[in-house]
Amino acid sequence: MTELDLKPGDVVVIRAFDDVPEHLFLVDEVFEDCVTGTALTGPLAGEYGEPALDLIVRVVSDA
């Protein structure tokens, strides 16, 4: 995977996992192995999460 230049406020696409479809996610904080923030779409919309960096497909909009 290409190195992503992630920062708080970015909106990213999280790939599908388990029974959760691909969805948009608003990044609050960026760590070495994950990001924190809130799901914007899909069944987890409005929920806080900590997806691993390898779940990020691409950046949709930069902060």
C-alpha positions as CSV (number, residue, x, y, z in Angstrom):
1,M,0.0,0.0,0.0
2,T,1.2,3.5,-0.7
3,E,2.1,5.7,2.2
4,L,-0.8,8.0,3.0
5,D,-0.2,11.5,4.3
6,L,-3.1,11.6,6.8
7,K,-4.0,14.5,9.0
8,P,-6.9,15.4,11.3
9,G,-10.0,16.5,9.3
10,D,-9.3,14.2,6.3
11,V,-12.2,12.1,5.1
12,V,-11.0,8.6,4.0
13,V,-12.6,5.5,2.6
14,I,-12.5,2.5,4.9
15,R,-12.6,-0.9,3.1
16,A,-15.3,-3.4,3.8
17,F,-14.6,-5.8,6.7
18,D,-16.7,-8.4,8.5
19,D,-20.3,-7.4,7.8
20,V,-19.5,-3.7,7.5
21,P,-19.5,-2.3,3.9
22,E,-17.0,0.2,2.6
23,H,-17.7,3.6,4.2
24,L,-16.5,7.2,4.7
25,F,-14.7,8.1,7.9
26,L,-13.6,11.5,9.4
27,V,-10.2,11.4,10.9
28,D,-9.7,13.0,14.3
29,E,-6.2,11.8,15.2
30,V,-3.5,9.9,13.4
31,F,-1.3,7.3,15.1
32,E,1.5,5.0,13.9
33,D,-0.8,2.1,13.3
34,C,-4.4,3.5,13.3
35,V,-6.6,6.6,13.1
36,T,-9.4,7.6,15.4
37,G,-12.6,9.4,14.4
38,T,-16.2,9.0,13.3
39,A,-17.9,7.0,10.6
40,L,-19.8,9.3,8.3
41,T,-21.7,6.7,6.2
42,G,-22.9,3.1,6.4
43,P,-24.3,1.2,9.3
44,L,-21.8,2.7,11.7
45,A,-22.5,6.3,10.8
46,G,-22.0,8.6,13.8
47,E,-20.0,5.9,15.7
48,Y,-16.5,6.5,17.0
49,G,-13.9,4.1,15.7
50,E,-10.2,3.3,15.6
51,P,-9.5,1.6,12.2
52,A,-6.1,0.3,11.4
53,L,-4.2,2.1,8.7
54,D,-4.4,-1.0,6.4
55,L,-8.2,-0.6,6.2
56,I,-7.9,2.8,4.6
57,V,-8.4,2.6,0.8
58,R,-7.8,6.3,-0.1
59,V,-8.2,9.9,1.0
60,V,-11.5,11.4,-0.3
61,S,-10.9,15.0,0.9
62,D,-8.0,16.7,2.6
63,A,-8.4,18.9,5.7
